[in-house]
Amino acid sequence: MNIDEARERRIAWAMLILCPLSMFAMFIYVTLGMAPGLDAGHPMIYLQITCILWAVVMTIVPMLRILRYVALPLWFIAILYADMYMYVVSLCQGLYMELYWWANFTHVISTMVVTAIVLLALCKASTLCPPHVSFGSKGGIITLMFFLGAAFGAIWEFSEGMTDLLSGFDYMIYGAIDNIGNLAADIVGVIIMVPIAWFMLSRYGAAEIASKFRIGRKNIDVRTPSSDV
């Protein structure tokens, strides 16, 4: 096992133990009626389900790494988990209700995460394409990233509306103005990612960025020559 493999597995084990436990603590916090989000207007069941769902996600992500199915860049894991915690804590603390601009701010961060996922996927795809197939240049990758990242906002708002429609509740949608503000914030998130992606592609290149995103055991458990000694 090489140094990178050992470090990634240690981090994955720490995430697997600590992060779901923190979501369980938030669940108890809500269930005991201590969360300000309850007084702000969020139903208890909504906050409880949110804690449970994100605890499941925070269990799956490190498990995939421990089982050597998926390895993600550490910089991406950091912003992904920061976004998840921001979402759950914001709901439980009632920030979405108390601060009119908070929902739009969190949409900016969430869309940056989604756009980063698109960037990783495009970089990976560029390394797997046949020699005669390419995105043209880093500009081609960034253009595709922009449009795919922007499309996420519309998909998310649609899924929120469908959730309320199918459940018969109105937990997700707070009106047309809210939807428009969220969509505008999503575009801002994508725009912020454009210069970041340009810098990363200029400095590291698509192949090096893609090398940190590995799928399948044969690609993850890679030994360096020194590790075989």
Contacts in CASP RR format, 6 or more apart in sequence:
PFRMAT RR
TARGET T0000
AUTHOR 0000-0000-0000
METHOD contacts of the structure
MODEL  1
MNIDEARERRIAWAMLILCPLSMFAMFIYVTLGMAPGLDAGHPMIYLQIT
CILWAVVMTIVPMLRILRYVALPLWFIAILYADMYMYVVSLCQGLYMELY
WWANFTHVISTMVVTAIVLLALCKASTLCPPHVSFGSKGGIITLMFFLGA
AFGAIWEFSEGMTDLLSGFDYMIYGAIDNIGNLAADIVGVIIMVPIAWFM
LSRYGAAEIASKFRIGRKNIDVRTPSSDV
1 9 0 8 1.000
1 221 0 8 1.000
1 223 0 8 1.000
1 227 0 8 1.000
2 222 0 8 1.000
2 223 0 8 1.000
2 224 0 8 1.000
2 226 0 8 1.000
2 227 0 8 1.000
5 220 0 8 1.000
5 221 0 8 1.000
5 222 0 8 1.000
8 65 0 8 1.000
8 71 0 8 1.000
8 74 0 8 1.000
9 65 0 8 1.000
9 66 0 8 1.000
11 62 0 8 1.000
11 74 0 8 1.000
11 77 0 8 1.000
12 62 0 8 1.000
12 63 0 8 1.000
12 65 0 8 1.000
12 66 0 8 1.000
13 62 0 8 1.000
13 66 0 8 1.000
15 58 0 8 1.000
15 61 0 8 1.000
15 62 0 8 1.000
15 77 0 8 1.000
15 81 0 8 1.000
16 59 0 8 1.000
16 62 0 8 1.000
16 63 0 8 1.000
16 66 0 8 1.000
19 55 0 8 1.000
19 58 0 8 1.000
19 59 0 8 1.000
19 62 0 8 1.000
19 81 0 8 1.000
20 55 0 8 1.000
20 58 0 8 1.000
20 59 0 8 1.000
22 85 0 8 1.000
23 51 0 8 1.000
23 52 0 8 1.000
23 54 0 8 1.000
23 55 0 8 1.000
23 58 0 8 1.000
23 88 0 8 1.000
24 51 0 8 1.000
24 55 0 8 1.000
26 35 0 8 1.000
26 51 0 8 1.000
26 88 0 8 1.000
26 89 0 8 1.000
26 92 0 8 1.000
27 48 0 8 1.000
27 51 0 8 1.000
27 52 0 8 1.000
27 55 0 8 1.000
29 35 0 8 1.000
29 92 0 8 1.000
30 38 0 8 1.000
30 44 0 8 1.000
30 47 0 8 1.000
30 48 0 8 1.000
30 51 0 8 1.000
30 92 0 8 1.000
31 44 0 8 1.000
31 48 0 8 1.000
33 44 0 8 1.000
35 47 0 8 1.000
35 92 0 8 1.000
35 93 0 8 1.000
35 94 0 8 1.000
36 92 0 8 1.000
36 93 0 8 1.000
36 94 0 8 1.000
36 98 0 8 1.000
37 47 0 8 1.000
37 91 0 8 1.000
37 92 0 8 1.000
37 93 0 8 1.000
37 94 0 8 1.000
37 97 0 8 1.000
38 44 0 8 1.000
38 47 0 8 1.000
39 94 0 8 1.000
40 94 0 8 1.000
40 96 0 8 1.000
40 97 0 8 1.000
40 98 0 8 1.000
41 94 0 8 1.000
41 97 0 8 1.000
42 91 0 8 1.000
42 94 0 8 1.000
42 96 0 8 1.000
42 97 0 8 1.000
42 171 0 8 1.000
43 169 0 8 1.000
43 171 0 8 1.000
46 91 0 8 1.000
46 171 0 8 1.000
47 91 0 8 1.000
47 92 0 8 1.000
50 87 0 8 1.000
50 88 0 8 1.000
50 91 0 8 1.000
51 88 0 8 1.000
51 92 0 8 1.000
54 84 0 8 1.000
54 87 0 8 1.000
54 88 0 8 1.000
57 84 0 8 1.000
58 81 0 8 1.000
58 84 0 8 1.000
61 72 0 8 1.000
61 77 0 8 1.000
61 80 0 8 1.000
64 70 0 8 1.000
65 71 0 8 1.000
65 72 0 8 1.000
65 220 0 8 1.000
68 216 0 8 1.000
68 217 0 8 1.000
68 220 0 8 1.000
68 221 0 8 1.000
69 215 0 8 1.000
69 216 0 8 1.000
69 217 0 8 1.000
69 220 0 8 1.000
70 214 0 8 1.000
70 215 0 8 1.000
70 216 0 8 1.000
70 220 0 8 1.000
71 212 0 8 1.000
71 213 0 8 1.000
71 214 0 8 1.000
71 215 0 8 1.000
71 219 0 8 1.000
71 220 0 8 1.000
72 80 0 8 1.000
72 120 0 8 1.000
72 212 0 8 1.000
72 213 0 8 1.000
73 120 0 8 1.000
73 209 0 8 1.000
73 212 0 8 1.000
73 213 0 8 1.000
74 212 0 8 1.000
76 116 0 8 1.000
76 117 0 8 1.000
76 120 0 8 1.000
76 213 0 8 1.000
79 109 0 8 1.000
79 112 0 8 1.000
79 113 0 8 1.000
79 116 0 8 1.000
80 113 0 8 1.000
82 109 0 8 1.000
83 106 0 8 1.000
83 109 0 8 1.000
83 110 0 8 1.000
83 112 0 8 1.000
83 113 0 8 1.000
86 106 0 8 1.000
86 109 0 8 1.000
87 106 0 8 1.000
87 110 0 8 1.000
89 95 0 8 1.000
90 96 0 8 1.000
90 102 0 8 1.000
90 106 0 8 1.000
95 102 0 8 1.000
96 102 0 8 1.000
96 103 0 8 1.000
96 106 0 8 1.000
103 178 0 8 1.000
103 182 0 8 1.000
103 185 0 8 1.000
104 181 0 8 1.000
104 182 0 8 1.000
104 184 0 8 1.000
104 185 0 8 1.000
105 185 0 8 1.000
107 153 0 8 1.000
107 181 0 8 1.000
107 182 0 8 1.000
107 185 0 8 1.000
107 186 0 8 1.000
107 189 0 8 1.000
108 185 0 8 1.000
108 186 0 8 1.000
108 188 0 8 1.000
108 189 0 8 1.000
108 192 0 8 1.000
109 189 0 8 1.000
110 156 0 8 1.000
110 186 0 8 1.000
111 149 0 8 1.000
111 152 0 8 1.000
111 153 0 8 1.000
111 185 0 8 1.000
111 186 0 8 1.000
111 187 0 8 1.000
111 188 0 8 1.000
111 189 0 8 1.000
111 190 0 8 1.000
111 193 0 8 1.000
112 189 0 8 1.000
112 190 0 8 1.000
112 192 0 8 1.000
112 193 0 8 1.000
114 149 0 8 1.000
114 152 0 8 1.000
115 145 0 8 1.000
115 146 0 8 1.000
115 148 0 8 1.000
115 149 0 8 1.000
115 152 0 8 1.000
115 189 0 8 1.000
115 190 0 8 1.000
115 193 0 8 1.000
115 197 0 8 1.000
116 193 0 8 1.000
118 144 0 8 1.000
118 145 0 8 1.000
118 148 0 8 1.000
118 149 0 8 1.000
119 141 0 8 1.000
119 145 0 8 1.000
119 193 0 8 1.000
119 197 0 8 1.000
119 200 0 8 1.000
119 209 0 8 1.000
120 209 0 8 1.000
120 210 0 8 1.000
120 213 0 8 1.000
122 135 0 8 1.000
122 141 0 8 1.000
122 144 0 8 1.000
122 145 0 8 1.000
122 206 0 8 1.000
123 141 0 8 1.000
123 201 0 8 1.000
123 205 0 8 1.000
123 206 0 8 1.000
123 207 0 8 1.000
123 209 0 8 1.000
123 210 0 8 1.000
123 213 0 8 1.000
124 210 0 8 1.000
124 213 0 8 1.000
126 134 0 8 1.000
126 135 0 8 1.000
126 141 0 8 1.000
126 206 0 8 1.000
126 207 0 8 1.000
126 210 0 8 1.000
127 206 0 8 1.000
127 207 0 8 1.000
127 210 0 8 1.000
135 141 0 8 1.000
135 144 0 8 1.000
138 198 0 8 1.000
138 201 0 8 1.000
138 202 0 8 1.000
138 205 0 8 1.000
138 206 0 8 1.000
139 198 0 8 1.000
139 201 0 8 1.000
141 197 0 8 1.000
141 201 0 8 1.000
141 206 0 8 1.000
142 194 0 8 1.000
142 197 0 8 1.000
142 198 0 8 1.000
142 201 0 8 1.000
145 190 0 8 1.000
145 193 0 8 1.000
145 194 0 8 1.000
145 197 0 8 1.000
146 190 0 8 1.000
146 194 0 8 1.000
149 186 0 8 1.000
149 190 0 8 1.000
150 186 0 8 1.000
150 187 0 8 1.000
150 190 0 8 1.000
152 186 0 8 1.000
153 182 0 8 1.000
153 183 0 8 1.000
153 186 0 8 1.000
154 183 0 8 1.000
156 182 0 8 1.000
156 186 0 8 1.000
157 179 0 8 1.000
157 182 0 8 1.000
157 183 0 8 1.000
160 172 0 8 1.000
160 173 0 8 1.000
161 172 0 8 1.000
161 173 0 8 1.000
163 171 0 8 1.000
163 172 0 8 1.000
164 170 0 8 1.000
164 171 0 8 1.000
164 172 0 8 1.000
164 173 0 8 1.000
173 179 0 8 1.000
200 209 0 8 1.000
201 209 0 8 1.000
214 220 0 8 1.000
214 222 0 8 1.000
END
